[in-house]
């Protein structure tokens, strides 16, 4: 049975014909957290400002660090945007199934939960391979607010303060 064939019945009308789960999920209100939207906009502005710095940077080390920072911030912004848009849906669906009697009997509730469980099991069956390790790391750096460009700048500044340090060109 695919996810679209599971049915539910609106508790307000005993005569309502069964509807697909996808229609039920589509009827849920979207999350309206303004601070999340503002946070995404702020992240996009930060990416644009880093891109402007990258555009005028000539040092290859700085360029690589900035490119990594930008990539990490883009990945993190996408992740946050998806969570902001749809992160609340599974909780609302489960709440509706378990608490609001949107399905008409216990067997349908069990069927809903089994199908939802299967979707999550299938999604987790193909975990990312190790070739994505670098991308996951730079996304985690972006989440933590770690900047490779700033680290490079700090290291170069520290190098200038150390007497007898070898300085490049």
DRENDO-1510 file (C-alpha; in Angstrom, 1 decimal, always signed):
<recs>
REC; n; res; u; v; w
REC; 1; UNK; +0.0; +0.0; +0.0 .
REC; 2; UNK; +1.5; +3.4; -0.9 .
REC; 3; UNK; +1.2; +6.4; +1.3 .
REC; 4; UNK; -1.4; +8.0; -1.0 .
REC; 5; UNK; -3.9; +5.2; -0.5 .
REC; 6; UNK; -4.2; +5.5; +3.3 .
REC; 7; UNK; -7.5; +7.1; +4.1 .
REC; 8; UNK; -8.9; +9.3; +6.9 .
REC; 9; UNK; -12.3; +10.5; +7.8 .
REC; 10; UNK; -13.1; +14.0; +9.2 .
REC; 11; UNK; -14.5; +13.7; +12.7 .
REC; 12; UNK; -17.0; +16.5; +12.0 .
REC; 13; UNK; -19.0; +14.4; +9.5 .
REC; 14; UNK; -19.7; +10.7; +9.7 .
REC; 15; UNK; -20.8; +10.8; +6.1 .
REC; 16; UNK; -17.5; +12.1; +4.7 .
REC; 17; UNK; -15.9; +9.6; +2.3 .
REC; 18; UNK; -12.4; +8.5; +2.9 .
REC; 19; UNK; -9.6; +10.8; +1.6 .
REC; 20; UNK; -6.0; +10.1; +0.8 .
REC; 21; UNK; -3.4; +10.8; +3.5 .
REC; 22; UNK; -1.7; +13.2; +1.1 .
REC; 23; UNK; -4.8; +15.3; +1.0 .
REC; 24; UNK; -5.1; +15.2; +4.8 .
REC; 25; UNK; -1.5; +16.4; +5.2 .
REC; 26; UNK; -2.1; +19.1; +2.6 .
REC; 27; UNK; -5.0; +20.4; +4.7 .
REC; 28; UNK; -2.8; +21.1; +7.7 .
REC; 29; UNK; -1.9; +24.7; +8.2 .
REC; 30; UNK; +1.7; +25.7; +7.3 .
REC; 31; UNK; +4.0; +26.8; +10.2 .
REC; 32; UNK; +3.8; +30.5; +10.5 .
REC; 33; UNK; +6.9; +31.4; +12.6 .
REC; 34; UNK; +8.0; +34.8; +11.5 .
REC; 35; UNK; +11.3; +34.6; +13.3 .
REC; 36; UNK; +12.2; +31.5; +11.3 .
REC; 37; UNK; +11.5; +33.4; +8.0 .
REC; 38; UNK; +13.5; +36.4; +9.2 .
REC; 39; UNK; +16.4; +34.0; +10.2 .
REC; 40; UNK; +16.5; +32.6; +6.7 .
REC; 41; UNK; +16.5; +36.1; +5.2 .
REC; 42; UNK; +19.4; +37.0; +7.5 .
REC; 43; UNK; +21.3; +33.9; +6.4 .
REC; 44; UNK; +20.8; +34.8; +2.7 .
REC; 45; UNK; +22.1; +38.3; +3.3 .
REC; 46; UNK; +25.2; +36.9; +5.1 .
REC; 47; UNK; +25.9; +34.6; +2.1 .
REC; 48; UNK; +25.6; +37.5; -0.3 .
REC; 49; UNK; +28.0; +39.6; +1.8 .
REC; 50; UNK; +30.5; +36.7; +1.9 .
REC; 51; UNK; +30.2; +36.3; -1.9 .
REC; 52; UNK; +31.0; +40.0; -2.3 .
REC; 53; UNK; +34.1; +39.6; -0.2 .
REC; 54; UNK; +35.0; +36.5; -2.3 .
REC; 55; UNK; +34.6; +38.4; -5.5 .
REC; 56; UNK; +37.3; +40.9; -4.6 .
REC; 57; UNK; +39.7; +38.5; -2.9 .
REC; 58; UNK; +42.8; +37.4; -4.8 .
REC; 59; UNK; +44.7; +35.3; -2.2 .
REC; 60; UNK; +44.0; +31.6; -3.1 .
REC; 61; UNK; +44.0; +30.6; +0.6 .
REC; 62; UNK; +41.4; +33.2; +1.5 .
REC; 63; UNK; +39.4; +32.3; -1.6 .
REC; 64; UNK; +39.3; +28.6; -0.6 .
REC; 65; UNK; +38.3; +29.4; +3.0 .
REC; 66; UNK; +35.6; +31.8; +1.8 .
REC; 67; UNK; +34.2; +29.3; -0.7 .
REC; 68; UNK; +34.0; +26.7; +2.0 .
REC; 69; UNK; +32.2; +29.2; +4.3 .
REC; 70; UNK; +29.8; +30.1; +1.6 .
REC; 71; UNK; +29.1; +26.5; +0.7 .
REC; 72; UNK; +28.5; +25.6; +4.3 .
REC; 73; UNK; +26.2; +28.5; +4.9 .
REC; 74; UNK; +24.2; +27.6; +1.7 .
REC; 75; UNK; +23.8; +24.0; +2.9 .
REC; 76; UNK; +22.8; +25.2; +6.4 .
REC; 77; UNK; +20.3; +27.8; +5.1 .
REC; 78; UNK; +18.7; +25.1; +2.9 .
REC; 79; UNK; +18.5; +22.7; +5.8 .
REC; 80; UNK; +16.9; +25.4; +8.0 .
REC; 81; UNK; +14.5; +26.5; +5.2 .
REC; 82; UNK; +13.3; +22.9; +4.8 .
REC; 83; UNK; +12.8; +22.4; +8.5 .
REC; 84; UNK; +11.0; +25.8; +8.7 .
REC; 85; UNK; +8.7; +24.8; +5.9 .
REC; 86; UNK; +7.8; +21.2; +6.7 .
REC; 87; UNK; +9.4; +20.3; +10.0 .
REC; 88; UNK; +6.1; +20.5; +11.9 .
REC; 89; UNK; +4.1; +18.3; +9.5 .
REC; 90; UNK; +5.1; +14.8; +11.1 .
REC; 91; UNK; +4.2; +16.0; +14.5 .
REC; 92; UNK; +0.8; +17.4; +13.4 .
REC; 93; UNK; +0.0; +14.2; +11.5 .
REC; 94; UNK; +0.8; +12.0; +14.5 .
REC; 95; UNK; -1.1; +14.3; +16.8 .
REC; 96; UNK; -4.1; +14.1; +14.5 .
REC; 97; UNK; -3.9; +10.3; +14.2 .
REC; 98; UNK; -3.5; +9.8; +18.0 .
REC; 99; UNK; -5.5; +12.5; +19.6 .
REC; 100; UNK; -8.0; +14.2; +17.3 .
REC; 101; UNK; -9.8; +11.0; +16.0 .
REC; 102; UNK; -9.3; +12.0; +12.4 .
REC; 103; UNK; -9.3; +8.3; +11.5 .
REC; 104; UNK; -12.5; +6.4; +12.1 .
REC; 105; UNK; -11.2; +3.3; +14.0 .
REC; 106; UNK; -8.3; +1.8; +15.8 .
REC; 107; UNK; -7.3; -0.4; +12.8 .
REC; 108; UNK; -7.0; +2.7; +10.6 .
REC; 109; UNK; -4.9; +4.4; +13.2 .
REC; 110; UNK; -2.6; +1.4; +13.3 .
REC; 111; UNK; -2.4; +1.3; +9.5 .
REC; 112; UNK; -1.5; +5.0; +9.4 .
REC; 113; UNK; +1.3; +4.6; +12.0 .
REC; 114; UNK; +2.7; +1.5; +10.2 .
REC; 115; UNK; +2.8; +3.4; +6.9 .
REC; 116; UNK; +4.4; +6.4; +8.5 .
REC; 117; UNK; +7.0; +4.1; +10.1 .
REC; 118; UNK; +7.7; +2.5; +6.7 .
REC; 119; UNK; +8.3; +5.9; +5.1 .
REC; 120; UNK; +10.8; +6.8; +7.8 .
REC; 121; UNK; +12.5; +3.4; +7.6 .
REC; 122; UNK; +12.8; +3.6; +3.8 .
REC; 123; UNK; +14.2; +7.2; +4.1 .
REC; 124; UNK; +16.8; +6.1; +6.6 .
REC; 125; UNK; +17.7; +2.9; +4.7 .
REC; 126; UNK; +20.0; +4.7; +2.3 .
REC; 127; UNK; +22.2; +6.7; +4.6 .
REC; 128; UNK; +24.7; +9.1; +3.0 .
REC; 129; UNK; +28.0; +7.7; +1.9 .
REC; 130; UNK; +31.3; +8.9; +3.2 .
REC; 131; UNK; +31.8; +11.0; +0.1 .
REC; 132; UNK; +29.5; +13.5; +1.7 .
REC; 133; UNK; +31.6; +13.8; +4.9 .
REC; 134; UNK; +33.2; +17.0; +3.9 .
REC; 135; UNK; +29.9; +18.6; +3.0 .
REC; 136; UNK; +28.4; +17.5; +6.4 .
REC; 137; UNK; +31.4; +19.0; +8.2 .
REC; 138; UNK; +31.2; +22.4; +6.5 .
REC; 139; UNK; +27.5; +22.5; +7.1 .
REC; 140; UNK; +28.1; +21.7; +10.8 .
REC; 141; UNK; +30.8; +24.5; +10.8 .
REC; 142; UNK; +28.2; +26.9; +9.4 .
REC; 143; UNK; +25.7; +25.8; +12.1 .
REC; 144; UNK; +28.2; +26.4; +14.8 .
REC; 145; UNK; +29.2; +29.8; +13.4 .
REC; 146; UNK; +32.7; +28.6; +12.6 .
REC; 147; UNK; +34.4; +30.6; +9.8 .
REC; 148; UNK; +37.4; +29.1; +7.9 .
REC; 149; UNK; +38.1; +32.5; +6.6 .
REC; 150; UNK; +38.2; +34.0; +10.1 .
REC; 151; UNK; +40.4; +31.1; +11.3 .
REC; 152; UNK; +42.8; +31.7; +8.4 .
REC; 153; UNK; +42.8; +35.5; +9.2 .
REC; 154; UNK; +43.4; +34.8; +12.9 .
REC; 155; UNK; +46.2; +32.3; +12.2 .
REC; 156; UNK; +47.9; +34.8; +9.9 .
REC; 157; UNK; +47.6; +37.6; +12.5 .
REC; 158; UNK; +49.0; +35.3; +15.2 .
REC; 159; UNK; +51.9; +34.4; +12.8 .
REC; 160; UNK; +52.8; +38.1; +12.5 .
REC; 161; UNK; +53.0; +38.4; +16.3 .
REC; 162; UNK; +55.4; +35.5; +16.8 .
REC; 163; UNK; +59.0; +36.8; +16.6 .
REC; 164; UNK; +61.1; +34.8; +14.2 .
REC; 165; UNK; +58.1; +33.3; +12.4 .
REC; 166; UNK; +58.6; +32.5; +8.7 .
REC; 167; UNK; +56.5; +34.9; +6.7 .
REC; 168; UNK; +55.4; +34.2; +3.1 .
REC; 169; UNK; +56.1; +36.6; +0.3 .
</recs>
